[in-house]
Amino acid sequence: MKVLNSVVAGILAVPTVYFATVLGHAIVTVSLAEGFAHICENVWATSGLLDYCIGLLFTVPYLWLRTNALPAKLVLATGAIFLGNVFSVTVFIYYILRSGGTLREALLPVRKATPPVSGPSPMHRVFVGLTLVSMLVFAFYCCYCLAVQPISEGWQYIKGDTWSYVTVIDVWTGIAMVITYVIVREFRDAKLFALGMVIALVLLGNGATCFYLLHLTIVRFPRWSLRDVFLWNDNDANVGEEAPLSADKAGVPL
């Protein structure tokens, strides 16, 4: 299992290192303010920025829920938002490599789910609502992009603009992380669903991430805590018993 963990970590490291390279180049050559202005000048470049933003609906909760220490939660969430997937995927790789168990145990550390409550919590409802709105906004904006400019023209603009290209690489790096999570969580019991989600993630970006999150929160775990929605490992799990994230109480070493 250690070998598999190392292989997966190595695969994820490839886009992460490439993203770090193009990000470093962008930082030293074009100001962030100028880069943002250039992104807003093209609809497809803007869709890439929107894609990145809705991808945070997976990244931030996952990293936040992985530790019990508030300072670590704040550092992880802040890093994910402001440093992007060069930070988030690096932490994700760290979780994989530091685990002494299987890849599934590394990514889904909660072994005992808490009992489902009688109805969704306010936080659960807010998360579902935000995810649904984000998915719809992204879908409508992508339809607008298709109506006003061919994808090929948008891609040419993105390739020629430093920060637009960085944003797209950021998104693809994050998608690699989500694909890994989906395969680990779904492929064992739902191979066709997992394959369909991987294809959707490749083609639709984080619009598919939002769909998957809605599937988890509405269909599979409608009355569960967000912690269990994101982190529950059902291998020999017993609903009704608490399993603290003992390895994460101190947070991620910084």
C-alpha positions as CSV (number, residue, x, y, z in Angstrom):
1,M,0.0,0.0,0.0
2,K,2.9,2.3,0.7
3,V,4.0,1.8,-2.9
4,L,0.6,2.8,-4.2
5,N,0.5,5.9,-2.0
6,S,3.9,6.9,-3.3
7,V,2.9,6.4,-6.9
8,V,-0.3,8.5,-6.5
9,A,1.6,11.2,-4.7
10,G,4.2,11.2,-7.5
11,I,1.5,11.5,-10.2
12,L,-0.1,14.5,-8.3
13,A,3.3,16.1,-7.9
14,V,3.8,16.4,-11.6
15,P,1.0,19.1,-12.3
16,T,1.8,20.7,-8.9
17,V,5.4,21.3,-9.7
18,Y,4.5,22.5,-13.2
19,F,1.9,24.9,-11.7
20,A,4.5,26.2,-9.2
21,T,6.9,26.9,-12.1
22,V,4.4,28.9,-14.2
23,L,3.1,30.6,-11.1
24,G,6.6,31.7,-10.1
25,H,7.2,33.0,-13.6
26,A,3.9,35.0,-13.6
27,I,4.6,36.6,-10.2
28,V,8.0,38.0,-11.4
29,T,6.8,39.1,-14.8
30,V,3.3,40.5,-14.5
31,S,1.6,42.2,-11.5
32,L,-1.5,40.5,-10.1
33,A,-3.6,43.5,-10.7
34,E,-2.6,43.6,-14.4
35,G,-3.1,39.9,-14.7
36,F,-6.6,40.1,-13.2
37,A,-7.5,42.9,-15.7
38,H,-6.3,40.7,-18.6
39,I,-8.4,37.8,-17.3
40,C,-11.5,39.9,-17.2
41,E,-11.0,41.0,-20.9
42,N,-11.8,37.5,-22.2
43,V,-14.9,35.4,-21.4
44,W,-13.1,32.1,-21.4
45,A,-10.3,33.4,-19.2
46,T,-12.9,34.7,-16.8
47,S,-14.6,31.2,-16.8
48,G,-11.3,29.8,-15.7
49,L,-11.2,32.1,-12.7
50,L,-14.8,31.2,-11.9
51,D,-13.9,27.6,-12.2
52,Y,-11.1,28.1,-9.7
53,C,-13.4,29.8,-7.3
54,I,-16.1,27.1,-7.2
55,G,-13.3,24.5,-6.8
56,L,-12.7,26.0,-3.4
57,L,-16.1,24.4,-2.4
58,F,-14.2,21.1,-2.3
59,T,-10.8,22.2,-1.2
60,V,-11.5,24.5,1.7
61,P,-14.0,22.2,3.5
62,Y,-11.8,19.2,3.0
63,L,-8.7,20.8,4.4
64,W,-10.7,22.6,7.2
65,L,-12.2,19.3,8.3
66,R,-9.0,17.4,8.3
67,T,-7.8,18.9,11.5
68,N,-9.3,19.8,14.9
69,A,-7.0,22.7,15.7
70,L,-8.5,26.1,14.8
71,P,-5.1,27.8,14.0
72,A,-4.3,24.9,11.6
73,K,-7.8,25.2,10.1
74,L,-7.3,28.9,9.4
75,V,-3.9,28.4,7.9
76,L,-5.1,25.6,5.6
77,A,-8.2,27.5,4.5
78,T,-6.2,30.7,3.9
79,G,-3.5,28.9,2.0
80,A,-6.1,27.2,-0.2
81,I,-7.8,30.4,-1.0
82,F,-4.8,32.7,-1.6
83,L,-2.1,30.3,-2.8
84,G,-4.4,28.1,-4.8
85,N,-3.8,24.4,-5.7
86,V,0.0,24.7,-5.4
87,F,-0.7,24.8,-1.7
88,S,-3.8,22.6,-1.5
89,V,-2.5,19.7,-3.6
90,T,0.9,19.8,-1.7
91,V,-1.0,19.3,1.6
92,F,-3.1,16.6,-0.1
93,I,0.1,14.8,-1.1
94,Y,1.4,15.2,2.4
95,Y,-1.7,13.4,3.8
96,I,-1.1,10.6,1.3
97,L,2.6,10.2,2.1
98,R,2.4,10.5,5.9
99,S,-0.3,7.8,6.2
100,G,0.7,4.5,7.5
101,G,-2.3,2.8,6.0
102,T,-4.0,2.4,2.6
103,L,-4.7,5.2,0.2
104,R,-8.3,5.1,1.2
105,E,-7.4,5.5,4.8
106,A,-5.1,8.4,4.0
107,L,-7.8,10.4,2.2
108,L,-10.8,9.3,4.3
109,P,-9.5,9.2,7.9
110,V,-12.9,9.1,9.7
111,R,-13.6,5.4,10.5
112,K,-16.6,5.8,12.7
113,A,-19.4,8.0,11.5
114,T,-21.6,9.9,14.0
115,P,-25.3,9.1,13.9
116,P,-27.3,10.9,11.2
117,V,-29.5,13.6,12.7
118,S,-33.2,14.1,12.1
119,G,-32.7,16.8,9.5
120,P,-29.9,18.6,7.8
121,S,-28.0,21.1,10.0
122,P,-28.0,24.8,9.1
123,M,-24.4,24.5,7.9
124,H,-25.3,21.5,5.7
125,R,-28.2,23.5,4.1
126,V,-25.9,26.5,3.5
127,F,-23.3,24.4,1.9
128,V,-25.8,22.7,-0.4
129,G,-27.4,26.0,-1.3
130,L,-24.0,27.6,-2.1
131,T,-22.9,24.6,-4.1
132,L,-26.1,24.5,-6.1
133,V,-26.0,28.2,-6.9
134,S,-22.3,28.0,-7.8
135,M,-22.9,25.1,-10.2
136,L,-25.8,26.9,-11.9
137,V,-23.9,30.2,-12.3
138,F,-20.9,28.4,-13.7
139,A,-23.1,26.4,-16.2
140,F,-25.0,29.6,-17.3
141,Y,-21.7,31.5,-17.7
142,C,-20.1,28.7,-19.8
143,C,-23.2,28.7,-22.0
144,Y,-22.7,32.4,-22.4
145,C,-19.1,31.9,-23.3
146,L,-20.0,29.3,-26.0
147,A,-22.5,31.8,-27.5
148,V,-20.1,34.7,-27.8
149,Q,-16.7,33.1,-28.6
150,P,-15.5,29.7,-29.9
151,I,-13.5,27.7,-27.4
152,S,-10.5,27.7,-29.7
153,E,-10.3,31.5,-29.7
154,G,-10.6,31.5,-25.9
155,W,-7.8,29.0,-25.6
156,Q,-5.5,31.0,-27.9
157,Y,-6.1,34.0,-25.6
158,I,-5.4,32.0,-22.5
159,K,-2.2,30.5,-23.8
160,G,-1.0,34.0,-24.8
161,D,-1.8,35.7,-21.4
162,T,0.4,34.9,-18.4
163,W,-2.2,35.0,-15.6
164,S,-5.0,33.5,-17.6
165,Y,-2.8,30.5,-18.3
166,V,-1.7,30.3,-14.7
167,T,-5.4,30.2,-13.6
168,V,-6.2,27.4,-16.0
169,I,-3.2,25.3,-14.8
170,D,-4.3,26.0,-11.2
171,V,-7.8,24.6,-12.1
172,W,-6.4,21.5,-13.8
173,T,-4.1,20.8,-10.8
174,G,-7.1,21.0,-8.5
175,I,-9.1,18.7,-10.8
176,A,-6.3,16.1,-10.5
177,M,-6.8,16.2,-6.8
178,V,-10.6,15.8,-7.0
179,I,-10.3,13.0,-9.5
180,T,-8.0,11.2,-7.1
181,Y,-10.5,11.6,-4.3
182,V,-13.4,10.4,-6.4
183,I,-11.6,7.3,-7.6
184,V,-10.5,6.4,-4.1
185,R,-13.9,6.9,-2.7
186,E,-16.2,5.6,-5.4
187,F,-14.4,3.1,-7.7
188,R,-14.4,0.2,-5.3
189,D,-18.2,0.1,-5.0
190,A,-19.5,2.1,-8.1
191,K,-17.0,1.7,-10.9
192,L,-19.3,3.2,-13.7
193,F,-20.2,6.2,-11.5
194,A,-16.6,6.8,-10.7
195,L,-15.6,6.6,-14.4
196,G,-18.5,8.9,-15.3
197,M,-17.4,11.4,-12.7
198,V,-13.8,11.3,-13.9
199,I,-14.9,12.0,-17.5
200,A,-17.2,14.8,-16.3
201,L,-14.4,16.4,-14.2
202,V,-12.0,16.3,-17.2
203,L,-14.6,17.9,-19.6
204,L,-16.6,20.2,-17.2
205,G,-14.1,21.1,-14.6
206,N,-15.3,22.1,-11.2
207,G,-18.9,22.3,-12.5
208,A,-18.7,18.5,-12.1
209,T,-17.1,18.9,-8.7
210,C,-20.2,20.8,-7.6
211,F,-22.4,18.1,-9.0
212,Y,-20.4,15.5,-7.0
213,L,-20.7,17.5,-3.8
214,L,-24.5,17.8,-4.3
215,H,-24.6,14.0,-4.9
216,L,-22.8,13.5,-1.6
217,T,-24.8,16.0,0.5
218,I,-28.3,15.5,-1.0
219,V,-28.4,11.9,-2.2
220,R,-25.9,9.8,-0.2
221,F,-25.6,11.7,3.1
222,P,-28.5,14.1,3.4
223,R,-28.6,14.2,7.2
224,W,-24.9,13.7,8.0
225,S,-22.4,16.2,9.3
226,L,-20.1,17.7,6.7
227,R,-17.2,16.1,8.4
228,D,-18.6,12.7,7.6
229,V,-19.7,13.7,4.1
230,F,-16.1,14.6,3.2
231,L,-14.1,12.2,5.3
232,W,-16.0,9.0,6.3
233,N,-14.3,5.8,5.4
234,D,-16.9,3.0,5.4
235,N,-14.3,0.2,5.7
236,D,-15.6,-1.8,8.7
237,A,-17.2,1.4,10.0
238,N,-19.9,1.5,12.6
239,V,-22.4,4.4,12.5
240,G,-22.9,5.7,16.0
241,E,-19.4,5.8,17.3
242,E,-17.1,8.8,17.2
243,A,-13.6,8.5,15.9
244,P,-11.6,11.7,16.5
245,L,-8.9,12.6,14.0
246,S,-6.3,11.9,16.5
247,A,-3.4,12.1,14.0
248,D,-4.6,15.6,13.1
249,K,-5.3,17.2,16.4
250,A,-2.1,19.2,16.2
251,G,-2.8,20.2,12.7
252,V,-0.4,20.0,9.8
253,P,3.2,20.9,10.7
254,L,4.0,24.3,9.3
